[in-house]
Amino acid sequence: MTGAATGSQTLARGLTALQLVAAAPQGLTMQEVADQVGVHRTIAYRLLATLTQFRLVAKGEDGRYRPAAGLAVLGASFDNNLRQLSAPTLRALADELGTTVSLLVAEGDEQVAVAVIVPTQVPYQLAFHEGSRYPLDRGAAGIALLASMPPRPGERELVATARERGWVITHGEIEPNTYGLAVAVPRPAPCPPACINLISHREDVVMRGKDAVIKAANKLSALLS
């Protein structure tokens, strides 16, 4: 881990350790945490002991550290439990269309995936990780998020078009040969802009799903307002 230019190095190391454990389905040993954070074993021990004290990680009988229940409490506090409230609507949409759908929010100059839902009963689908970040000016989701904000100097013409239509389709802006369809989810200030995004390698799937995504976005808007 590179040292933090500002702020607390200890806090940065602890948060890095927490992220590593949270991203490891099989858990991590203390030595694995030490190696990946780039610290001595004794420092990793203190970091993990503190995280355990706050119930953010837990040590299993096999000696491996895994996420603990305290993370669920923290996650639920994000944007008034945005992910949990949105999940049923997104799940129904993904299964109806047979393709991956996601909920993204704007955070600074980035778009962040809050929820990514892969349809059931489908052998292969595109997917990406929750928490993934991309530039706000790329891809259907970013364009839809910008379109839900006041116009900016020098913004892409596609943003103005999306603002007028209420939806946007892009091709290959985030992943090659991938189509994206995004529809903004209007919410009252000061909630950050949000949108539903659908991705597929097939243009016909995206076009066929447009009305369903618009309907789901309106449903979520009413639910979250």
Disulfide bonds with the S-S distance in Angstrom:
none
